[in-house]
Amino acid sequence: MSFRSFIHLFRKLYVPVTNSELAAFFHEHRGMSDEKYIKQKFKKRFGYYPDLDSPSTFNEKLQWIKLYDRRPIYTQMVDKYAVREYVKERIGEEYLIPMLGVWDSPDKIDFSALPDSFVLKPNHDSGSIVICKDKKTFDTGKAVSKLKKTFRHNYYLKSREWPYKNIKKKIVAEEYVEDAETHELRDYKFFTFDGVPKMMFIATERQNKETGVRFDFFDMEFNHLPIISGPPCADVPPEKPEHFDLMKELAAKLSAGTPQVRVDFYEANGRVYFGELTLFHHGGFCPFVPDEWDKTIGEWIVLPEKAETEKNSKK
């Protein structure tokens, strides 16, 4: 058995708890304090309680940051509308996907003003986008219904990612972008540490209903890493993006001054586009396989002093 096949198999066997079980846990314990909820959910996912006094792993340190590093700028960074100004100031608006409109509720979306293809995304959560490739066959009623359901959710409660707590909810419409060669929009997600990118993964096959999305991890020399965190890797590893070095430079600028943040980009038709900033990869509740990578990546995070975080949280 090849190492890649072993990793695939190990991933299937290494899920300590199913997503449905975690969802049940969320609904049962949503009234808990952030700290107690985080500890209980971490125990259910990993089999042990996180060490929040002396955290060492990547996932433990993400939980520490949730509880003790509460800088207001983090809310702007995860807000998919407000972050556009953050990106404009740090790297320039030429890397933003053009915006077509913004509304305070799904009922206010003016579909008549939108082109034949577009993307709608709530600014306050993750993964609830609506894609329209052809307006003639697009079900606006179904889209509005989905977005209304999303608007009723408080994304903060799921994993206690507090930056989402105070976002003023909006719907953002952006141009639909697709690469002419791959016929998809691949994600290039860089793990950065105080302005230094050290690892990334490429998300492919998002529209493939047979395989589902695939994640392939690489170091900053684009060497494929034997890591699984979330979906399995692709059967054929994706090629190095054309603008790999540029994306590293942009990720460094966008993440400077932050202990850790995942900076996401797209590459399509010879251009680089900003995707989003993710402060808590899978909420800090996603195992790494092999699990020693959790410790290795954790060593890259230098946590600020608690006194400093308390001062920053009041700014």
MIMAR-518925 format. One record per residue: x, y, z of N, C-alpha, C in turn; residue in three letters. Coordinates in steps of 0.1 Angstrom, whole numbers. Example, Ala and Ser with C-alpha at 12.3 -4.5 7.8 and 13.67 -1.06 7.14 Angstrom:
<<132,-57,78>,<123,-45,78>,<132,-33,78>,"ALA">
<<128,-22,71>,<137,-11,71>,<129,0,79>,"SER">
***
This chain:
<<8,-12,0>,<0,0,0>,<9,12,0>,"MET">
<<6,22,-9>,<14,34,-10>,<10,43,2>,"SER">
<<20,52,5>,<17,61,17>,<4,69,15>,"PHE">
<<2,74,2>,<-10,82,-1>,<-22,73,2>,"ARG">
<<-22,60,-2>,<-34,52,1>,<-36,50,16>,"SER">
<<-24,48,23>,<-25,46,37>,<-31,59,44>,"PHE">
<<-28,70,39>,<-33,83,45>,<-48,83,43>,"ILE">
<<-52,80,31>,<-67,79,27>,<-74,70,37>,"HIS">
<<-69,58,39>,<-75,48,48>,<-75,53,62>,"LEU">
<<-63,59,67>,<-62,63,80>,<-72,74,83>,"PHE">
<<-74,83,73>,<-83,94,75>,<-98,88,78>,"ARG">
<<-101,78,70>,<-115,73,72>,<-117,67,86>,"LYS">
<<-106,61,91>,<-107,55,104>,<-105,64,116>,"LEU">
<<-100,77,113>,<-95,85,124>,<-105,97,127>,"TYR">
<<-118,95,124>,<-128,105,127>,<-134,101,141>,"VAL">
<<-130,108,152>,<-134,104,165>,<-149,106,167>,"PRO">
<<-155,115,160>,<-169,118,161>,<-175,123,148>,"VAL">
<<-187,120,145>,<-193,124,132>,<-198,138,133>,"THR">
<<-200,144,121>,<-205,158,121>,<-219,159,127>,"ASN">
<<-227,148,125>,<-241,149,131>,<-240,148,146>,"SER">
<<-230,141,151>,<-229,141,166>,<-224,154,171>,"GLU">
<<-215,161,164>,<-211,174,168>,<-223,184,167>,"LEU">
<<-231,183,157>,<-243,192,156>,<-252,190,168>,"ALA">
<<-254,177,172>,<-263,174,183>,<-256,180,196>,"ALA">
<<-243,180,197>,<-236,185,209>,<-238,201,209>,"PHE">
<<-237,207,197>,<-239,221,196>,<-253,226,201>,"PHE">
<<-263,219,197>,<-277,222,201>,<-279,220,216>,"HIS">
<<-273,209,221>,<-275,206,235>,<-268,216,245>,"GLU">
<<-256,221,240>,<-248,229,249>,<-246,243,245>,"HIS">
<<-255,249,237>,<-253,262,232>,<-254,273,243>,"ARG">
<<-259,270,254>,<-260,279,265>,<-248,280,274>,"GLY">
<<-238,272,271>,<-226,272,280>,<-218,284,277>,"MET">
<<-209,287,287>,<-199,298,285>,<-190,294,274>,"SER">
<<-183,303,268>,<-173,300,257>,<-163,290,262>,"ASP">
<<-157,292,273>,<-146,284,278>,<-151,269,280>,"GLU">
<<-162,268,287>,<-167,255,290>,<-171,247,277>,"LYS">
<<-178,255,268>,<-182,249,255>,<-170,244,247>,"TYR">
<<-160,252,246>,<-148,249,239>,<-141,236,245>,"ILE">
<<-140,236,258>,<-134,224,264>,<-142,212,261>,"LYS">
<<-155,212,263>,<-163,201,261>,<-163,196,246>,"GLN">
<<-164,205,237>,<-164,202,223>,<-150,196,219>,"LYS">
<<-140,202,224>,<-126,197,221>,<-125,183,226>,"PHE">
<<-129,180,238>,<-129,167,243>,<-136,157,235>,"LYS">
<<-148,161,230>,<-156,152,221>,<-149,149,208>,"LYS">
<<-142,159,203>,<-135,157,190>,<-122,150,191>,"ARG">
<<-114,154,201>,<-100,148,202>,<-98,137,212>,"PHE">
<<-108,136,221>,<-106,126,232>,<-99,131,244>,"GLY">
<<-95,143,245>,<-89,149,257>,<-92,164,258>,"TYR">
<<-91,170,270>,<-94,184,271>,<-82,192,267>,"TYR">
<<-84,204,261>,<-73,212,257>,<-66,218,269>,"PRO">
<<-53,220,267>,<-45,226,277>,<-45,241,274>,"ASP">
<<-53,249,281>,<-54,263,278>,<-45,271,286>,"LEU">
<<-38,265,296>,<-28,272,304>,<-14,273,297>,"ASP">
<<-11,261,290>,<2,260,283>,<-1,253,270>,"SER">
<<-9,259,261>,<-13,252,248>,<0,250,240>,"PRO">
<<0,238,233>,<12,235,224>,<8,232,210>,"SER">
<<-4,225,208>,<-8,221,195>,<-15,233,188>,"THR">
<<-16,232,174>,<-23,242,166>,<-37,244,171>,"PHE">
<<-44,233,173>,<-58,233,176>,<-60,239,190>,"ASN">
<<-51,236,200>,<-52,241,213>,<-50,256,213>,"GLU">
<<-40,261,205>,<-37,275,204>,<-48,283,198>,"LYS">
<<-55,277,188>,<-66,284,182>,<-77,286,193>,"LEU">
<<-79,277,202>,<-89,278,213>,<-84,289,222>,"GLN">
<<-71,290,225>,<-66,300,234>,<-68,314,228>,"TRP">
<<-66,315,215>,<-68,328,208>,<-83,332,208>,"ILE">
<<-92,323,207>,<-106,326,208>,<-109,332,221>,"LYS">
<<-104,327,232>,<-107,331,245>,<-99,344,250>,"LEU">
<<-87,345,245>,<-79,356,252>,<-73,366,242>,"TYR">
<<-74,364,229>,<-69,374,220>,<-81,380,212>,"ASP">
<<-88,390,217>,<-100,395,212>,<-99,409,207>,"ARG">
<<-90,411,197>,<-89,424,191>,<-100,427,181>,"ARG">
<<-106,439,182>,<-118,442,174>,<-115,441,159>,"PRO">
<<-102,442,155>,<-99,442,140>,<-103,428,135>,"ILE">
<<-103,418,144>,<-106,404,139>,<-120,403,133>,"TYR">
<<-130,411,139>,<-143,411,133>,<-143,416,119>,"THR">
<<-136,427,116>,<-135,432,102>,<-128,421,93>,"GLN">
<<-119,414,98>,<-111,405,90>,<-120,393,86>,"MET">
<<-129,389,94>,<-138,377,90>,<-151,381,84>,"VAL">
<<-154,394,84>,<-166,399,78>,<-164,400,63>,"ASP">
<<-171,392,55>,<-168,391,40>,<-172,404,33>,"LYS">
<<-178,414,39>,<-181,427,33>,<-170,437,38>,"TYR">
<<-169,438,51>,<-159,448,57>,<-145,444,54>,"ALA">
<<-142,432,51>,<-128,428,48>,<-123,434,35>,"VAL">
<<-132,438,27>,<-128,443,14>,<-120,456,16>,"ARG">
<<-124,464,26>,<-116,477,29>,<-103,473,34>,"GLU">
<<-102,463,43>,<-90,458,49>,<-80,454,38>,"TYR">
<<-85,446,28>,<-77,442,17>,<-73,453,8>,"VAL">
<<-82,463,5>,<-78,474,-3>,<-67,482,3>,"LYS">
<<-67,484,16>,<-57,492,23>,<-43,484,23>,"GLU">
<<-43,471,24>,<-31,464,26>,<-24,459,13>,"ARG">
<<-32,455,3>,<-26,451,-10>,<-32,457,-22>,"ILE">
<<-43,464,-21>,<-49,471,-32>,<-62,464,-37>,"GLY">
<<-71,472,-42>,<-84,466,-46>,<-84,458,-59>,"GLU">
<<-73,458,-66>,<-72,450,-78>,<-73,435,-76>,"GLU">
<<-71,431,-63>,<-71,417,-60>,<-85,413,-55>,"TYR">
<<-95,422,-54>,<-108,419,-50>,<-117,415,-62>,"LEU">
<<-125,405,-60>,<-135,401,-70>,<-145,413,-71>,"ILE">
<<-148,419,-82>,<-157,430,-83>,<-170,427,-77>,"PRO">
<<-175,437,-69>,<-188,436,-62>,<-199,442,-70>,"MET">
<<-210,435,-70>,<-222,439,-78>,<-233,445,-70>,"LEU">
<<-232,443,-57>,<-243,449,-49>,<-242,444,-34>,"GLY">
<<-248,450,-25>,<-249,446,-11>,<-262,450,-5>,"VAL">
<<-268,441,2>,<-282,443,8>,<-282,438,22>,"TRP">
<<-291,444,30>,<-292,441,45>,<-300,429,48>,"ASP">
<<-307,424,38>,<-315,411,40>,<-317,405,26>,"SER">
<<-320,391,26>,<-322,384,14>,<-334,390,6>,"PRO">
<<-344,395,13>,<-356,400,7>,<-354,413,-2>,"ASP">
<<-343,419,1>,<-340,432,-6>,<-331,430,-18>,"LYS">
<<-327,418,-21>,<-318,416,-32>,<-325,420,-45>,"ILE">
<<-319,428,-53>,<-324,432,-66>,<-319,424,-77>,"ASP">
<<-325,412,-80>,<-320,403,-90>,<-321,409,-104>,"PHE">
<<-330,419,-106>,<-330,425,-119>,<-318,433,-123>,"SER">
<<-311,437,-113>,<-299,445,-115>,<-286,437,-116>,"ALA">
<<-288,423,-115>,<-276,414,-115>,<-274,409,-129>,"LEU">
<<-262,406,-133>,<-260,400,-147>,<-264,385,-148>,"PRO">
<<-261,379,-159>,<-265,365,-161>,<-259,355,-151>,"ASP">
<<-247,358,-147>,<-240,350,-137>,<-235,358,-125>,"SER">
<<-235,353,-113>,<-231,360,-101>,<-230,351,-90>,"PHE">
<<-225,356,-79>,<-224,348,-66>,<-229,357,-55>,"VAL">
<<-238,351,-47>,<-243,357,-35>,<-237,351,-23>,"LEU">
<<-232,358,-13>,<-227,352,-1>,<-230,361,11>,"LYS">
<<-235,355,22>,<-236,362,34>,<-223,366,40>,"PRO">
<<-222,377,47>,<-209,382,52>,<-206,376,65>,"ASN">
<<-215,369,72>,<-214,366,86>,<-211,351,89>,"HIS">
<<-210,343,79>,<-207,329,82>,<-198,323,71>,"ASP">
<<-198,310,70>,<-188,303,61>,<-196,292,54>,"SER">
<<-194,292,40>,<-199,281,32>,<-213,282,28>,"GLY">
<<-220,293,30>,<-234,294,26>,<-236,302,13>,"SER">
<<-227,302,4>,<-228,309,-8>,<-239,304,-18>,"ILE">
<<-244,312,-26>,<-253,308,-37>,<-247,312,-50>,"VAL">
<<-245,302,-59>,<-239,305,-72>,<-249,304,-83>,"ILE">
<<-249,315,-92>,<-258,315,-103>,<-249,315,-116>,"CYS">
<<-250,305,-124>,<-242,304,-136>,<-250,308,-148>,"LYS">
<<-264,307,-147>,<-273,311,-158>,<-286,316,-152>,"ASP">
<<-288,329,-153>,<-299,336,-147>,<-312,331,-152>,"LYS">
<<-312,326,-165>,<-325,321,-171>,<-330,309,-164>,"LYS">
<<-322,300,-158>,<-326,288,-151>,<-325,289,-136>,"THR">
<<-321,301,-131>,<-318,303,-117>,<-331,305,-109>,"PHE">
<<-333,297,-98>,<-344,298,-90>,<-342,308,-79>,"ASP">
<<-347,320,-81>,<-345,331,-71>,<-352,328,-58>,"THR">
<<-364,322,-59>,<-371,319,-46>,<-363,309,-37>,"GLY">
<<-357,299,-44>,<-349,289,-36>,<-337,296,-30>,"LYS">
<<-331,305,-38>,<-319,312,-33>,<-322,321,-21>,"ALA">
<<-333,328,-22>,<-337,337,-11>,<-341,328,2>,"VAL">
<<-347,317,0>,<-351,308,11>,<-338,303,18>,"SER">
<<-328,299,10>,<-316,294,16>,<-309,305,24>,"LYS">
<<-308,317,18>,<-302,328,25>,<-309,333,37>,"LEU">
<<-322,332,37>,<-330,335,49>,<-327,325,61>,"LYS">
<<-325,313,57>,<-322,303,67>,<-308,306,73>,"LYS">
<<-299,310,64>,<-286,313,69>,<-286,325,78>,"THR">
<<-295,335,75>,<-296,347,83>,<-301,344,97>,"PHE">
<<-308,333,99>,<-313,330,112>,<-302,324,121>,"ARG">
<<-291,319,115>,<-281,313,122>,<-271,323,128>,"HIS">
<<-267,320,140>,<-256,327,147>,<-243,319,146>,"ASN">
<<-235,322,136>,<-223,313,133>,<-214,313,145>,"TYR">
<<-213,323,153>,<-205,323,165>,<-207,311,174>,"TYR">
<<-220,307,175>,<-223,297,185>,<-218,283,181>,"LEU">
<<-216,281,169>,<-212,267,164>,<-198,263,170>,"LYS">
<<-188,272,170>,<-175,268,175>,<-169,279,184>,"SER">
<<-178,289,187>,<-175,300,196>,<-163,309,190>,"ARG">
<<-165,311,177>,<-155,320,170>,<-161,334,172>,"GLU">
<<-157,340,183>,<-163,353,187>,<-163,364,177>,"TRP">
<<-153,365,168>,<-153,376,158>,<-166,377,150>,"PRO">
<<-173,366,148>,<-185,366,141>,<-197,371,149>,"TYR">
<<-195,373,162>,<-206,376,170>,<-213,390,168>,"LYS">
<<-204,399,164>,<-209,413,162>,<-210,418,148>,"ASN">
<<-210,409,138>,<-211,413,124>,<-225,417,121>,"ILE">
<<-226,428,115>,<-239,433,110>,<-242,425,97>,"LYS">
<<-252,417,97>,<-255,408,86>,<-258,415,73>,"LYS">
<<-252,410,62>,<-255,415,48>,<-254,404,38>,"LYS">
<<-259,407,26>,<-257,398,15>,<-249,405,5>,"ILE">
<<-238,399,0>,<-229,406,-9>,<-230,398,-22>,"VAL">
<<-231,406,-33>,<-231,399,-47>,<-218,403,-54>,"ALA">
<<-211,393,-59>,<-199,394,-66>,<-200,388,-80>,"GLU">
<<-191,392,-88>,<-190,386,-102>,<-187,371,-100>,"GLU">
<<-193,363,-109>,<-189,349,-110>,<-176,347,-117>,"TYR">
<<-167,341,-111>,<-153,339,-117>,<-151,324,-119>,"VAL">
<<-146,320,-130>,<-143,306,-133>,<-131,305,-142>,"GLU">
<<-121,296,-139>,<-110,295,-148>,<-114,288,-161>,"ASP">
<<-110,293,-172>,<-114,288,-185>,<-107,274,-187>,"ALA">
<<-96,271,-181>,<-89,259,-184>,<-94,248,-175>,"GLU">
<<-95,250,-162>,<-99,240,-152>,<-115,239,-150>,"THR">
<<-122,250,-155>,<-136,251,-153>,<-140,250,-138>,"HIS">
<<-132,255,-130>,<-135,256,-116>,<-128,268,-110>,"GLU">
<<-130,271,-97>,<-123,282,-91>,<-116,276,-79>,"LEU">
<<-103,273,-81>,<-96,266,-70>,<-92,276,-59>,"ARG">
<<-92,270,-47>,<-88,278,-35>,<-74,275,-32>,"ASP">
<<-66,285,-29>,<-52,284,-25>,<-51,290,-11>,"TYR">
<<-50,282,0>,<-52,286,13>,<-38,286,21>,"LYS">
<<-33,298,25>,<-20,299,31>,<-21,300,46>,"PHE">
<<-15,292,53>,<-14,293,68>,<-2,303,71>,"PHE">
<<-5,314,77>,<5,324,80>,<6,326,95>,"THR">
<<18,331,99>,<21,333,113>,<29,346,115>,"PHE">
<<22,356,119>,<27,369,121>,<34,374,108>,"ASP">
<<27,372,97>,<32,377,84>,<41,368,77>,"GLY">
<<42,355,82>,<51,346,75>,<43,334,70>,"VAL">
<<41,332,57>,<34,320,52>,<44,308,54>,"PRO">
<<38,297,59>,<47,285,62>,<41,272,55>,"LYS">
<<28,272,52>,<21,260,47>,<9,265,40>,"MET">
<<4,257,30>,<-8,260,23>,<-15,247,18>,"MET">
<<-27,248,15>,<-34,237,8>,<-42,242,-3>,"PHE">
<<-44,233,-13>,<-52,237,-25>,<-65,228,-24>,"ILE">
<<-76,235,-26>,<-89,229,-26>,<-94,227,-40>,"ALA">
<<-96,215,-44>,<-100,212,-58>,<-113,203,-58>,"THR">
<<-119,201,-69>,<-130,192,-71>,<-143,197,-63>,"GLU">
<<-144,210,-61>,<-156,214,-53>,<-169,211,-60>,"ARG">
<<-169,211,-73>,<-181,209,-80>,<-183,194,-85>,"GLN">
<<-174,186,-81>,<-174,171,-84>,<-183,164,-74>,"ASN">
<<-195,160,-78>,<-204,153,-69>,<-199,139,-66>,"LYS">
<<-191,133,-74>,<-186,119,-72>,<-175,119,-62>,"GLU">
<<-166,128,-63>,<-154,127,-54>,<-156,137,-42>,"THR">
<<-163,148,-44>,<-163,158,-33>,<-150,166,-33>,"GLY">
<<-149,176,-25>,<-137,185,-25>,<-125,177,-20>,"VAL">
<<-113,181,-25>,<-101,175,-21>,<-91,186,-16>,"ARG">
<<-84,183,-5>,<-74,192,0>,<-60,186,-1>,"PHE">
<<-50,193,-7>,<-36,189,-9>,<-28,199,-2>,"ASP">
<<-19,195,7>,<-11,204,15>,<3,205,9>,"PHE">
<<9,217,10>,<23,219,4>,<30,229,13>,"PHE">
<<44,227,13>,<52,237,20>,<54,249,11>,"ASP">
<<62,259,15>,<64,271,7>,<74,269,-4>,"MET">
<<80,257,-6>,<87,254,-18>,<79,245,-27>,"GLU">
<<67,244,-24>,<57,236,-31>,<60,221,-32>,"PHE">
<<65,216,-20>,<67,202,-19>,<54,197,-12>,"ASN">
<<48,186,-18>,<36,180,-13>,<38,174,1>,"HIS">
<<30,178,10>,<31,173,24>,<22,162,27>,"LEU">
<<26,152,35>,<18,140,38>,<8,143,50>,"PRO">
<<-2,153,47>,<-11,157,57>,<-25,156,52>,"ILE">
<<-34,152,61>,<-48,152,59>,<-54,160,71>,"ILE">
<<-62,170,67>,<-70,178,77>,<-83,182,70>,"SER">
<<-93,175,73>,<-106,176,66>,<-107,166,55>,"GLY">
<<-110,170,42>,<-112,161,31>,<-99,154,27>,"PRO">
<<-99,143,21>,<-87,136,16>,<-80,144,5>,"PRO">
<<-68,140,2>,<-61,146,-9>,<-66,141,-23>,"CYS">
<<-62,148,-33>,<-67,144,-47>,<-59,132,-51>,"ALA">
<<-65,124,-60>,<-58,112,-66>,<-46,117,-74>,"ASP">
<<-47,128,-81>,<-35,134,-88>,<-33,148,-82>,"VAL">
<<-22,150,-75>,<-19,163,-69>,<-20,175,-78>,"PRO">
<<-26,186,-75>,<-27,197,-83>,<-14,203,-86>,"PRO">
<<-13,210,-98>,<0,216,-101>,<2,229,-94>,"GLU">
<<14,234,-94>,<18,246,-87>,<11,258,-95>,"LYS">
<<4,267,-87>,<-2,278,-94>,<7,287,-100>,"PRO">
<<3,293,-111>,<12,302,-119>,<17,314,-110>,"GLU">
<<9,319,-101>,<13,331,-93>,<15,327,-78>,"HIS">
<<21,316,-77>,<24,311,-63>,<32,321,-55>,"PHE">
<<43,326,-60>,<51,335,-53>,<44,348,-50>,"ASP">
<<36,353,-59>,<28,365,-57>,<18,363,-45>,"LEU">
<<12,351,-45>,<2,348,-34>,<9,348,-21>,"MET">
<<22,343,-20>,<29,343,-8>,<32,357,-3>,"LYS">
<<36,366,-12>,<38,380,-9>,<26,386,-3>,"GLU">
<<14,384,-10>,<2,390,-6>,<-3,385,7>,"LEU">
<<-1,372,9>,<-5,366,22>,<3,372,34>,"ALA">
<<16,374,31>,<24,380,42>,<19,394,45>,"ALA">
<<16,402,36>,<11,416,38>,<-3,416,46>,"LYS">
<<-12,407,42>,<-25,406,48>,<-25,401,62>,"LEU">
<<-14,393,66>,<-14,386,79>,<-4,393,89>,"SER">
<<3,403,84>,<13,409,93>,<6,414,106>,"ALA">
<<12,411,117>,<7,416,130>,<-4,407,136>,"GLY">
<<-7,396,130>,<-16,386,135>,<-9,373,139>,"THR">
<<-11,367,151>,<-4,355,154>,<-5,344,144>,"PRO">
<<-17,342,139>,<-19,333,128>,<-32,336,121>,"GLN">
<<-33,334,108>,<-45,335,101>,<-43,328,88>,"VAL">
<<-54,322,83>,<-53,315,70>,<-58,325,59>,"ARG">
<<-50,327,49>,<-53,337,39>,<-56,329,26>,"VAL">
<<-68,331,21>,<-73,323,9>,<-73,332,-3>,"ASP">
<<-68,326,-14>,<-68,332,-27>,<-75,323,-38>,"PHE">
<<-78,329,-49>,<-82,322,-61>,<-73,326,-72>,"TYR">
<<-71,317,-81>,<-63,320,-93>,<-72,316,-105>,"GLU">
<<-74,325,-114>,<-83,322,-126>,<-79,331,-137>,"ALA">
<<-77,325,-149>,<-75,333,-161>,<-63,343,-160>,"ASN">
<<-53,338,-154>,<-41,346,-153>,<-41,357,-142>,"GLY">
<<-51,357,-133>,<-52,367,-123>,<-53,360,-109>,"ARG">
<<-49,368,-99>,<-51,363,-85>,<-62,372,-79>,"VAL">
<<-71,365,-71>,<-82,371,-64>,<-81,368,-50>,"TYR">
<<-84,377,-41>,<-85,375,-27>,<-98,367,-24>,"PHE">
<<-97,357,-15>,<-109,349,-12>,<-115,353,2>,"GLY">
<<-108,350,13>,<-112,354,26>,<-101,352,36>,"GLU">
<<-103,357,48>,<-94,355,59>,<-101,345,69>,"LEU">
<<-94,335,73>,<-99,325,83>,<-90,325,95>,"THR">
<<-96,329,106>,<-88,330,119>,<-87,316,126>,"LEU">
<<-97,308,123>,<-98,295,130>,<-101,284,120>,"PHE">
<<-91,277,115>,<-92,266,105>,<-101,256,111>,"HIS">
<<-113,254,104>,<-123,244,109>,<-126,246,123>,"HIS">
<<-126,258,128>,<-130,261,142>,<-120,257,152>,"GLY">
<<-108,252,148>,<-99,246,157>,<-103,233,162>,"GLY">
<<-111,226,155>,<-116,213,159>,<-114,202,149>,"PHE">
<<-103,204,140>,<-101,194,130>,<-87,187,132>,"CYS">
<<-87,174,134>,<-75,167,136>,<-66,167,124>,"PRO">
<<-53,166,126>,<-43,164,115>,<-39,149,115>,"PHE">
<<-37,144,103>,<-32,130,102>,<-20,131,93>,"VAL">
<<-8,127,97>,<-5,122,111>,<-7,133,121>,"PRO">
<<-10,129,134>,<-14,139,144>,<-2,147,149>,"ASP">
<<11,143,146>,<22,151,150>,<23,164,143>,"GLU">
<<15,166,132>,<15,179,125>,<8,189,134>,"TRP">
<<-2,185,142>,<-9,194,151>,<1,201,160>,"ASP">
<<11,194,165>,<22,199,174>,<31,208,166>,"LYS">
<<35,203,154>,<45,210,146>,<40,224,142>,"THR">
<<27,224,137>,<21,237,133>,<19,246,145>,"ILE">
<<16,240,156>,<14,247,168>,<26,255,172>,"GLY">
<<38,249,170>,<50,256,173>,<53,268,165>,"GLU">
<<46,270,154>,<48,282,146>,<40,294,151>,"TRP">
<<31,291,160>,<23,302,166>,<29,307,178>,"ILE">
<<32,320,178>,<37,327,191>,<26,335,196>,"VAL">
<<21,330,207>,<9,337,213>,<13,350,221>,"LEU">
<<5,360,220>,<8,372,228>,<6,370,242>,"PRO">
<<11,379,251>,<9,378,265>,<-6,382,268>,"GLU">
<<-11,376,278>,<-25,378,281>,<-28,393,284>,"LYS">
<<-18,399,291>,<-20,414,294>,<-21,422,281>,"ALA">
<<-13,418,271>,<-14,425,258>,<-27,423,251>,"GLU">
<<-32,411,252>,<-45,408,246>,<-56,415,252>,"THR">
<<-56,417,265>,<-66,424,273>,<-66,439,269>,"GLU">
<<-54,444,267>,<-52,458,262>,<-58,460,248>,"LYS">
<<-54,451,239>,<-58,451,225>,<-74,450,224>,"ASN">
<<-80,442,233>,<-94,439,232>,<-102,452,235>,"SER">
<<-96,462,241>,<-103,474,245>,<-101,485,234>,"LYS">
<<-93,482,224>,<-91,493,214>,<-103,494,205>,"LYS">
***
